[in-house]
């Protein structure tokens, strides 16, 4: 396996997320749109999102050889503005599943050095009626160069 960088995988993920066609039957016209910073997400349109990578750490049971496998937490902050709470639950669940399937499909050999993508959870960050948003959390494992 060839090592990669967070920058390469992040760019690929951004393109992949923008290409997802929502499967949730309501608001399918509200496609995934990136925000340049997290502060733009609250109060914005449905499926406006911002991805944030945490610091990586070596995976003790990971690959060691041409590189070292690191685990990263990825947060995809997503707006569900204007939706009733019960619809947010359904849409966020559907969106989380679609995000996971799309990102997991990018694992090596599609994106060299991308070892695994694991969906962890969705956490609401606002209970303000009509301005709901929250984060989809993933654990992403990458093979990084050890130079």
N, C-alpha and C positions, 0 to 999 in steps of 0.2 A: 504494500500500500504506500502511496506517495503522500508525504506530509502536505498540509494546507495551512491556511491562516484564517483567523476570525474574519478578517476583511473580505476574503474571497467567499466564504460561506455566507456571511451576512448579505453580500450583494446578491448571491444566488437565491437566498431565502426571500429577499425583497421582491425579486422578479417572480418567484414562484407564488408568493402570497397574492401579488397583484393579478396573477393569472387564474386564481380560483374563481370558478363560477358558483355562487352560493346555491346550495341544494335545499335550504330551508324554504318552504313554499311561499312565505310572506316576505316581501321586501327583497326579492331576488334582484331587482334593479339596483339595489344599493350594494355595489361591488366594493372590494377591498381597495382602499386608497391610503397611501402612506402620508404621515404627518412628519414634518421636519424636526419636531421636538414634542416631548410628552405633554407639555402644557397646552398644546393645540387640541388634544383629544377630548377632554371634558367639554361638553356643550356643543360638540360638533355633530356632523352627520353620522348615520349608522355605518359601521365598519370602517370608520377612519381609525387608523392604527399607528402605533409607534413601537418599534422593537428596541429593547435594551438588553445588552449582554452584561452579565456579571463577570467578575474575575474568575479565571480558570484555575483549576487545581489538578495535579497529577492523579490519574486513576490508578490506585494500587494494583488492581487486577487487570489493568489495561495493556495495550500493545506497547512494547519497548523494543526498538530495533532501529529502523530507518528514521524513527521519530519517537516521541513520547505521547501517549494518549492523555488528553486533558478533558475534564468535565467542566461544562459551563452551564449556568442557569440563564435561560432566555425568557424574558418577559415580553409579551405582546399585549400592550395596553390598547383596549378596543372600546370605541363608543357605541352605545346602544340607545342613543338619544331618542326620546319621543315614544318609546315602547312601554306598554304596561309591564309590570314586574313578571307576571307569568310568561309573557312572550319573551322577555329577556332570558329567562331560565331556559326555555326551549331553544331559542336562537343561539345563545352562547354555547349550549351543549352541542348543537349541530355544527356551529362554526369551529369549535374546538376539535371535533372529530375530523372535519375537513382539513383544518390546518395540520393536524398530526399526519393524516394520510398523505397530504401533499409534500410536507417537509421530509417525512420518512422515506418517500419515494426518491429522494435526492441522495440517499446514502451511497457511498462508494460501491460501484465504480462510476455512478452518474456524476457525483462530485468527489473527486479524489480527496482522500483524507477525512471525509465525513463518515465517522464510524457508526453513530447511532443517534436517533432522535426519539425521546420518550415524552409523551404528554403527561403532565403531573396533575394539573387542576385548573379550574377557573375560580378567581376570587373577585367578587364585586368590590368596587372601591368607592362607590357612591350609591346611596339609597334615596337620593333626591329624586322624587317622582318626575319623570319626563326628561331627566338628565343623567341617565344611568350609564356607567362605564365600569370596566373592570379589566383584569389581566388574565390572559392565558399563560400558564407557566410550562416550560419545557426544560428537560435536561438534555443537553447536546454534547456529544462526545466527539472530539476531533483529534486527529493525529498531527501533532505539531513538530516541526523540526527541532532538534536538540542542539543546534549550533548557536 
